[in-house]
């Protein structure tokens, strides 16, 4: 009897890219795509409900970015492996993703063969870094050195990302199931912690932190 195929969920907000990856993965005999998501929050919900072996996660997802979605999955479903699929080849982005719990990191320009290799490696419980990712990124991830502490809580990061995406306070409140007053309080604490007092400044910070692209 042949082994069970690797069950994969794809999280990518660009429909053309998502459909292209979907079609290419479906051509692989040992990989089965069981779902697709267009934002990070949806990816977490579907992964928790369907229990894939691997989630292929874009970094720049709306609503909840790929790094924070990975961290959330690490808490709720540590048995699910995450492969980050990204256009960013800089060490800080890769390091944040790995520290959040991703077990694989592949650049979008690497090709389908590299992505499939990452999926198979992560499904075996191993770590995979695709071509173009420096060895020192993995060395830093595995070292005992503590990463720089994020001044914001996970909820504050969610609020900041939605603000940076241009959503109003009421829209943020509806999306996160909070009251508008609570959102206002989060916004005030974010500004105080970061020492940033304008929306434009918050957007620039969110871009530097990889919350939005």
N, C-alpha and C positions, 0 to 999 in steps of 0.2 A: 504493500500500500504506500502511495506517495505521501510525503510529509505535507502537513497543512500549510497553505500559502501564508506569507506574512501579511497581516491585515493592516492597512495604511489609511490614515485620514490626512487629507490635504487642506492646509489653511493658507490661503492666498487671496488677497483682495482684488487683484487684477484678473478679470474673467478670462481674457485671452491666454494669459500665462497659466492660470489654473487649469483650463481646458487642455492646454498643450501638455502640461505635466501629467494630467490624468490620462490622456490618450497614450502617451509614451509608457507610463507605468503599467497600463492594462495590457501592453504587449509582452510583459514579462510573465513567464509561467509561474514563478514562485511568489508573485506579489498580487494582492487583491486590494483594490481601493474600495473602502466601505463607506466613504463619505467625504464631503467637502464643505469648507466653511469660508466665509468672506471677511470675517473679523475675529479678533482674538477671543472675545467673550463667547461667541458662537463655537469657536474651536474647543474651548474648555468644556462647554455644555455637551457637545457631541462626543468628545473624547470620554468624558465621565459616563455618558449613557451607553456608548457602544463598545468601549474598551478595546481600541485598536492596539496592535503591538507597537506601532510607531506613528507619530504625528510628524508630518513634514510641515514646518512652521516658517512662514515668512517673518522677517523682523519687523517691517513697517506696516503692521496691520492696524486698521482703525479700531476705535472704541477701546480696545485693550491691545497694546503692542505685543509682539511675539515674545519678547524677553519676559515681560510680566505674566503673560499667559503661560509660558513655560514654568515660571516659578509657582504659579497657582496649581498647575498640574502636578508638579513635584510634590506639593503638599497633599493633594487629594488622591492622586493616582501615581505613586512613585514607580509602579510596575510598567507604566507606559513610557517608552523611549521617545525622545524628541530630537529630530534632525532639523537644525536651522538652515533654511535656504535663503541666502542673502546676497545682495549686491555690494555689501560693505566688506572690504578686505582689511580694515584697520584692526589693530590689536585690541583697543578698548571695547569695541562692539563685540568681537568674538569672545573676549574675556568675560564680559557681562553675561553673555548668553550661556557660557559654560558654567559660570558660578550660579546662574539661575537654575541649572539642572539639565541643560541640553547635553546630549551625549554625542551629537554630531554637528558639524558646521561645514556647509558646502556653499561655494560661490555659485551664483546663477549662471555665470559664464563657463562653468566647468563641464557641462554636458550631462546627458542622462546617465551615462555609464558611471560617472562619479557619484551621482545621487543614488543610483541603485546599490552601488557598493556601500555607501553610507547606511542605507536602510538595512541591508543585510547584516552589516557589522553591528549596528545598534540593536537590532533584533536579537543578536547573540549576547547582548549585555556588555559589549565592548564600546570604546570611544573611537570615533572616526573624525579626523580633520581632513578636509579635501585639499586638493592642490591649491597653492597660493596662500595657505594659512601657515604662518611661521611657526616653527617648533617651539619658540619661546612662549607663545601664547599658551600652549598646553602645559609647559613647564611652570608658568606663573599660576595657572589654574590648580595644578596639583601641589604647589608649594604650600608651606605652612603659614605663609605670610597672610595676614588679614587684609581683605580688600578695603578700599576706602568706603567708609560708612555713608550710605545715602541719607541725607538729612530729612527726607520725606518718608512718611508711612506709605504702605501699599495703597491705602484708600486715597491719600493725598496725591499719589502718582496717577491714579485713575482720574481723579478730578482734574489735575493739571493737563493730562493728555486730552481730555474732552474739551477743556477750555482752549487748548492750543489748536484743536481741530475746528474751532469757531463756533462751538455750541453755546447757547445761552444758559444762564443759570437754571432756568426752568427745564430746559432740555437735559442738562446734566442731572438734575434732581430726578427726572422721570426715568432716565436711563439707569441710574444707580439705586433707585428706590429710596431716595432720601427726600427730606423736605427742602424747599428753596433756602430756608434759613440755615439749615445744616450745611448746604453747599456754600453759602456765603461765609460761614464760619471756617470751612476748610480753605476757601480762597484766601481769607485773611491770614490764616496760619501759614499757608504756603508762602505768601508774600513776606511775612515776618521772618520765616526760617531762611528764605533765600536772599532776603534783603533786596527784593525786586518789587517795585510798586506800580508797574504798568503792565497792561495785557501784552503789549508788544515785547516787553522784556521777558515775560513768562513764556511766550511762544519761542523766543530765541533760546531760552534755557531748555525748553522741552526738545527742541531740535538738537542741541548739543548733547542732551542726555539720551538721545535715541528714542524718545517717546513718540515723536512724529518725524516724518521725512519730508 
